[in-house]
């Protein structure tokens, strides 16, 4: 079968979430026929075998957890590995102002979970195996496409026949092939920082708090993992990140313990470390003729607040709403009329978050004493702000604003 309603290029977390959302949404019509294309399958993860932690982890918001629950994939995550956190501490390393968020202030069991990216992808793929209307093609790449009457003809890598679709979705990351083939421009601005990420084994038992300290050279972050493990993120100049990556394990541990706060405790060992440049980027358009972009294909943000994956998941959920509503009303799911609804919805909200995160970056660069005092006072004000603090927490958790259906608690999606 080579004809599909929706072809999703990119079977990572965001692309797989869109496929799962479209596969499980109950409709008065016949289900959508979906193809999910991925160029590399994730390595298996056997629950209980205690494999080493992946270096790529994400902080999932409450809204993102709702999405996994609604498509029936959350159990696949917790059966593998997920670490809940109930507190979040943010403070100014120069002037000392701080804000301490606690789930108890919102009467919630936790603020979120730290989960390995591979675990999320595998949990979604497990769910898709039960979906009779989803075809998973892997390994395969999109090499080109052309417009045809009422659809798009997609050329795939060697060994695959062309396939047709009413809607082509690019969920293929920051270097998106779909975006490039569609001729959609992207505005990109590198930050003069690189991120150093390390998975470590700590001398302290598992903690349930994430913390982030803002330093003139860049933020320092701690993300708890299961057992005595943690993920550390250290933002610094490109040269310093390269130097730190070249150190021996003993010297690297010494450098981390010198730089990071005492709350971390001692470090027993380094499991893995890596580094990457960071940039903000935003596609000028999220749609083209029968094409839509979601996730990193449409935008990348400064990772200091861990919002990248959550924004991408909201893209997937919003696009699922738009596709489903078009289908229910008997309209063409790939028409510009309907895709523009998705673009207006998500590009506007993502622009706000990109600006907020960029503002944090600029606010905590080296500043005069006066500016330091102002920003420190702002953190203290937020900590004691009552309704303001709760609003900030709800915004960060994705539990306020124009939420897609999938992101709402217990919506009751069909999960069988």
C-alpha positions as CSV (number, residue, x, y, z in Angstrom):
1,X,0.0,0.0,0.0
2,X,1.6,3.2,-1.2
3,X,-1.2,5.8,-0.6
4,X,-1.6,7.5,2.8
5,X,-3.6,10.3,4.4
6,X,-0.6,11.5,6.4
7,X,3.1,10.8,5.9
8,X,5.3,11.8,8.9
9,X,9.0,12.1,8.3
10,X,10.9,11.5,11.5
11,X,10.0,8.7,14.0
12,X,11.5,10.3,17.0
13,X,9.6,11.5,20.1
14,X,7.5,14.2,18.4
15,X,6.8,12.4,15.1
16,X,5.8,9.3,16.9
17,X,3.5,11.2,19.2
18,X,1.7,12.7,16.2
19,X,1.3,9.2,14.7
20,X,0.0,7.9,18.0
21,X,-2.4,10.8,18.4
22,X,-3.9,10.3,14.9
23,X,-4.0,6.5,15.4
24,X,-6.0,6.7,18.7
25,X,-8.4,9.6,18.2
26,X,-11.9,8.2,17.8
27,X,-13.7,9.4,14.7
28,X,-17.1,9.0,13.1
29,X,-15.2,8.3,9.8
30,X,-12.8,5.6,8.8
31,X,-9.4,5.9,10.5
32,X,-6.6,7.9,8.9
33,X,-4.0,5.9,7.0
34,X,-0.6,7.0,8.3
35,X,3.0,6.3,7.4
36,X,5.8,7.0,9.8
37,X,9.3,7.2,8.3
38,X,12.5,6.9,10.4
39,X,16.1,6.6,9.2
40,X,17.4,4.7,12.3
41,X,15.6,2.5,14.8
42,X,16.3,3.2,18.5
43,X,18.3,0.6,20.5
44,X,16.1,-1.7,22.6
45,X,15.6,-1.1,26.3
46,X,14.8,-4.1,28.5
47,X,13.0,-3.1,31.7
48,X,14.8,-4.4,34.8
49,X,18.1,-5.0,33.1
50,X,19.5,-1.7,34.4
51,X,21.3,-0.5,31.3
52,X,23.5,2.6,31.5
53,X,21.7,5.9,31.3
54,X,21.5,7.6,27.9
55,X,23.1,11.0,27.9
56,X,20.0,12.5,26.1
57,X,17.3,13.1,28.6
58,X,14.3,15.5,28.8
59,X,12.2,17.1,31.5
60,X,8.6,16.2,30.7
61,X,5.9,18.7,31.7
62,X,2.5,17.7,33.1
63,X,1.0,18.5,29.7
64,X,3.4,16.1,28.0
65,X,2.7,13.4,30.5
66,X,-1.0,13.8,29.7
67,X,-0.3,13.2,26.1
68,X,1.6,10.0,26.8
69,X,-1.2,8.8,29.0
70,X,-3.9,9.7,26.5
71,X,-2.3,7.7,23.7
72,X,-1.7,4.8,26.0
73,X,2.2,5.1,26.1
74,X,2.8,6.3,29.7
75,X,3.0,2.8,31.1
76,X,5.6,1.9,28.6
77,X,7.7,4.8,30.0
78,X,7.4,4.0,33.7
79,X,8.0,0.3,33.1
80,X,11.3,1.2,31.6
81,X,12.6,4.2,33.6
82,X,11.4,7.7,34.7
83,X,12.4,9.9,37.6
84,X,9.8,12.2,39.1
85,X,10.8,15.6,40.5
86,X,8.7,17.5,42.9
87,X,10.8,20.7,43.5
88,X,12.6,23.1,41.2
89,X,15.1,25.7,42.5
90,X,16.4,28.6,40.4
91,X,18.9,31.1,41.8
92,X,21.2,33.9,40.8
93,X,24.8,32.8,41.3
94,X,26.0,36.4,41.6
95,X,23.4,38.3,43.6
96,X,21.7,35.4,45.4
97,X,18.1,35.9,44.5
98,X,16.2,32.6,44.3
99,X,12.8,31.0,43.5
100,X,11.8,27.6,44.9
101,X,8.9,25.8,43.2
102,X,7.2,22.9,44.8
103,X,4.5,20.6,43.5
104,X,2.7,20.8,46.8
105,X,2.0,24.5,46.2
106,X,-0.2,23.3,43.2
107,X,-1.6,20.2,45.0
108,X,0.2,18.1,42.4
109,X,2.1,14.8,43.0
110,X,5.1,16.1,41.0
111,X,6.2,18.9,38.7
112,X,7.4,16.5,36.0
113,X,9.6,13.6,35.1
114,X,13.1,13.2,33.7
115,X,13.0,10.6,31.0
116,X,15.5,9.4,28.5
117,X,14.6,10.3,24.9
118,X,15.1,6.7,23.7
119,X,12.6,5.5,26.4
120,X,9.9,7.9,25.1
121,X,10.5,6.9,21.5
122,X,10.3,3.2,22.4
123,X,7.1,3.6,24.4
124,X,5.4,5.3,21.6
125,X,6.6,2.8,19.0
126,X,5.3,0.0,21.2
127,X,1.9,1.7,21.2
128,X,2.0,2.1,17.4
129,X,2.6,-1.7,16.9
130,X,-1.0,-2.2,18.0
131,X,-2.3,0.4,15.5
132,X,-3.6,-1.2,12.4
133,X,-3.7,2.2,10.5
134,X,0.0,3.0,11.0
135,X,2.8,1.8,8.8
136,X,6.3,2.1,10.3
137,X,9.0,2.3,7.7
138,X,12.6,2.0,9.0
139,X,15.3,2.5,7.9
140,X,14.2,4.9,5.2
141,X,14.8,8.6,4.2
142,X,12.8,11.1,2.2
143,X,14.9,12.2,-0.8
144,X,12.4,14.4,-2.6
145,X,8.7,15.1,-3.2
146,X,6.6,16.7,-5.8
147,X,3.1,18.1,-5.8
148,X,0.3,16.2,-7.5
149,X,-3.4,16.7,-7.8
150,X,-4.9,16.4,-4.4
151,X,-1.7,15.3,-2.7
152,X,2.1,14.8,-2.7
153,X,4.3,12.1,-4.2
154,X,7.2,11.3,-1.9
155,X,10.5,9.8,-3.3
156,X,12.2,7.5,-0.7
157,X,15.7,6.1,-0.4
158,X,16.8,3.1,-2.3
159,X,14.7,0.0,-1.9
160,X,11.4,1.8,-1.5
161,X,8.7,2.7,-4.1
162,X,7.3,6.2,-4.1
163,X,4.4,6.9,-1.8
164,X,1.6,9.5,-2.0
165,X,-0.1,11.4,0.7
166,X,-2.6,14.2,1.4
167,X,-0.3,15.7,4.0
168,X,3.5,15.6,4.5
169,X,4.7,16.4,8.0
170,X,8.3,17.2,8.8
171,X,9.3,16.0,12.3
172,X,12.8,15.4,11.2
173,X,14.8,17.7,13.5
174,X,16.7,20.9,13.3
175,X,18.3,20.0,9.9
176,X,14.9,19.1,8.5
177,X,14.9,17.6,5.0
178,X,11.2,18.3,4.6
179,X,11.7,22.0,5.5
180,X,14.6,22.3,3.0
181,X,12.6,20.6,0.2
182,X,9.6,22.8,0.9
183,X,11.8,25.9,0.5
184,X,10.9,27.2,4.0
185,X,13.4,29.7,5.4
186,X,14.5,29.6,9.0
187,X,16.0,32.4,11.1
188,X,18.8,31.0,13.2
189,X,21.0,32.8,15.8
190,X,23.8,30.8,17.5
191,X,24.5,31.6,21.2
192,X,28.1,32.2,22.2
193,X,27.8,29.2,24.5
194,X,28.1,25.5,24.2
195,X,26.4,23.0,26.5
196,X,28.4,20.3,28.2
197,X,26.2,17.4,29.3
198,X,27.4,14.6,31.7
199,X,25.7,11.6,33.2
200,X,27.2,11.1,36.7
201,X,26.9,8.7,39.6
202,X,26.6,10.6,42.8
203,X,27.4,9.8,46.4
204,X,23.9,11.0,47.5
205,X,20.8,8.8,46.9
206,X,18.2,9.9,44.4
207,X,16.9,13.4,44.8
208,X,13.5,14.8,43.7
209,X,14.6,18.3,42.9
210,X,16.0,19.9,39.8
211,X,18.1,23.1,40.2
212,X,19.6,25.7,38.0
213,X,22.1,28.3,39.0
214,X,22.7,31.3,36.7
215,X,26.4,32.2,36.4
216,X,28.0,34.9,34.2
217,X,29.5,32.2,32.0
218,X,26.1,30.4,31.7
219,X,23.7,28.3,33.7
220,X,24.6,25.2,35.6
221,X,21.8,22.6,35.9
222,X,21.2,19.4,37.9
223,X,18.6,16.9,36.8
224,X,17.9,13.9,39.0
225,X,17.8,10.4,37.6
226,X,16.9,7.1,39.2
227,X,19.1,5.6,41.9
228,X,22.3,7.5,42.5
229,X,22.5,9.0,39.0
230,X,22.1,12.5,37.7
231,X,22.4,14.5,34.6
232,X,24.5,17.7,34.8
233,X,24.4,20.5,32.2
234,X,27.2,23.1,32.2
235,X,26.9,26.0,29.8
236,X,30.1,27.8,29.0
237,X,32.2,29.1,26.1
238,X,33.1,26.8,23.2
239,X,36.8,26.7,24.2
240,X,36.0,25.9,27.8
241,X,33.6,23.1,26.9
242,X,36.2,21.6,24.6
243,X,38.8,21.8,27.4
244,X,36.5,20.2,29.9
245,X,35.6,17.4,27.5
246,X,39.3,16.6,27.0
247,X,40.0,16.2,30.8
248,X,40.5,12.8,32.4
249,X,37.6,11.6,34.5
250,X,39.4,12.5,37.8
251,X,40.2,16.0,36.6
252,X,36.7,16.4,35.2
253,X,35.1,15.4,38.5
254,X,37.4,17.8,40.3
255,X,36.4,20.6,38.0
256,X,32.7,19.9,38.4
257,X,32.9,19.8,42.2
258,X,34.8,23.0,42.2
259,X,32.2,24.8,40.0
260,X,28.9,23.3,41.1
261,X,27.1,24.0,44.4
262,X,27.5,21.7,47.4
263,X,23.9,20.6,47.1
264,X,25.1,18.1,44.5
265,X,27.2,16.1,46.9
266,X,30.2,14.1,45.9
267,X,30.6,12.5,42.5
268,X,31.6,8.8,42.4
269,X,32.1,8.4,38.6
270,X,31.4,9.8,35.2
271,X,29.1,7.6,33.1
272,X,29.2,9.6,29.9
273,X,29.8,13.2,28.7
274,X,29.2,15.1,25.6
275,X,28.9,18.7,24.3
276,X,27.0,20.6,21.6
277,X,26.5,24.2,20.4
278,X,23.2,25.9,21.1
279,X,21.1,28.3,19.0
280,X,17.7,29.7,18.7
281,X,16.0,29.1,15.4
282,X,12.5,29.7,14.1
283,X,11.0,28.8,10.7
284,X,9.4,31.8,9.0
285,X,6.5,29.5,8.2
286,X,5.3,26.2,9.7
287,X,3.4,25.2,6.5
288,X,3.7,25.1,2.8
289,X,1.6,23.4,0.1
290,X,0.4,20.2,1.8
291,X,3.4,20.4,4.2
292,X,3.5,21.1,7.9
293,X,6.5,21.3,10.3
294,X,6.5,20.3,14.0
295,X,9.2,20.1,16.7
296,X,12.8,21.0,16.0
297,X,12.0,21.2,12.3
298,X,10.0,24.4,13.1
299,X,12.0,25.8,16.0
300,X,14.8,25.3,18.5
301,X,15.1,27.2,21.8
302,X,17.8,27.8,24.4
303,X,17.7,24.5,26.5
304,X,18.1,26.2,29.9
305,X,14.5,25.6,30.9
306,X,14.2,22.2,29.2
307,X,11.2,23.3,27.2
308,X,12.3,22.1,23.7
309,X,10.7,18.6,23.8
310,X,7.5,20.0,25.5
311,X,7.0,22.6,22.8
312,X,7.5,20.0,20.1
313,X,4.9,17.7,21.8
314,X,2.4,20.6,21.9
315,X,3.0,21.1,18.1
316,X,2.2,17.5,17.5
317,X,-1.0,17.7,19.6
318,X,-2.2,20.9,18.0
319,X,-1.6,19.6,14.5
320,X,-3.5,16.4,15.5
321,X,-6.5,18.6,16.5
322,X,-6.4,20.5,13.2
323,X,-6.2,17.3,11.1
324,X,-8.9,15.6,13.1
325,X,-11.3,18.6,13.0
326,X,-10.8,18.9,9.2
327,X,-11.5,15.2,8.8
328,X,-14.6,15.2,11.0
329,X,-16.0,18.1,8.9
330,X,-15.3,16.3,5.7
331,X,-12.6,18.7,4.5
332,X,-9.2,18.2,2.9
333,X,-6.7,17.6,5.7
334,X,-3.9,19.0,3.6
335,X,-5.6,22.2,2.6
336,X,-4.0,25.6,3.4
337,X,-7.2,26.7,5.0
338,X,-6.9,24.2,7.8
339,X,-3.1,24.2,8.0
340,X,-3.1,27.9,8.6
341,X,-5.0,27.3,11.8
342,X,-2.1,25.2,13.1
343,X,0.5,27.8,12.0
344,X,-1.3,30.7,13.7
345,X,-1.8,28.6,16.9
346,X,1.6,27.2,17.4
347,X,3.9,29.8,15.8
348,X,2.4,32.5,18.0
349,X,2.8,30.5,21.2
350,X,6.3,29.3,20.3
351,X,7.4,32.8,19.6
352,X,6.5,33.8,23.1
353,X,8.5,31.0,24.6
354,X,11.5,31.6,22.4
355,X,11.4,35.3,23.5
356,X,11.1,34.4,27.2
357,X,14.0,31.9,27.1
358,X,16.1,34.4,25.1
359,X,15.3,37.1,27.7
360,X,16.5,34.8,30.5
361,X,19.8,34.3,28.6
362,X,20.4,38.0,28.1
363,X,19.3,38.9,31.7
364,X,21.8,36.6,33.3
365,X,24.8,37.6,31.2
366,X,27.5,39.7,33.0
367,X,25.7,42.9,34.1
368,X,26.2,45.9,36.3
369,X,25.6,45.7,40.0
370,X,22.4,47.6,39.6
371,X,21.0,45.1,37.0
372,X,22.2,42.2,39.2
373,X,20.2,43.6,42.2
374,X,17.1,44.1,40.0
375,X,17.1,40.5,38.6
376,X,17.8,39.0,42.0
377,X,14.9,41.0,43.5
378,X,12.7,39.7,40.7
379,X,13.5,36.1,41.6
380,X,12.8,36.8,45.2
381,X,9.5,38.6,44.3
382,X,8.5,35.6,42.2
383,X,9.3,33.3,45.1
384,X,7.0,35.3,47.4
385,X,4.5,36.3,44.7
386,X,1.6,33.9,45.5
387,X,-0.7,34.1,42.5
388,X,2.2,35.2,40.3
389,X,4.3,32.2,41.3
390,X,1.4,29.8,40.7
391,X,0.8,31.3,37.3
392,X,4.5,30.9,36.3
393,X,4.4,27.3,37.6
394,X,1.3,26.5,35.6
395,X,2.8,28.1,32.5
396,X,6.0,26.1,32.8
397,X,4.0,22.9,33.4
398,X,1.9,23.5,30.3
399,X,-1.4,23.4,32.2
400,X,-2.6,26.8,31.2
401,X,-3.3,28.6,27.9
402,X,-4.9,27.2,24.7
403,X,-4.1,23.5,25.3
404,X,-4.6,21.0,22.5
405,X,-7.1,18.2,23.3
406,X,-4.3,15.6,23.7
407,X,-2.6,17.7,26.4
408,X,-5.6,17.8,28.7
409,X,-5.9,15.4,31.6
410,X,-7.9,12.2,31.1
411,X,-9.5,13.2,27.9
412,X,-10.3,9.5,27.2
413,X,-8.6,8.7,24.0
414,X,-9.1,5.2,22.6
415,X,-6.0,3.3,23.8
416,X,-6.8,-0.2,22.5
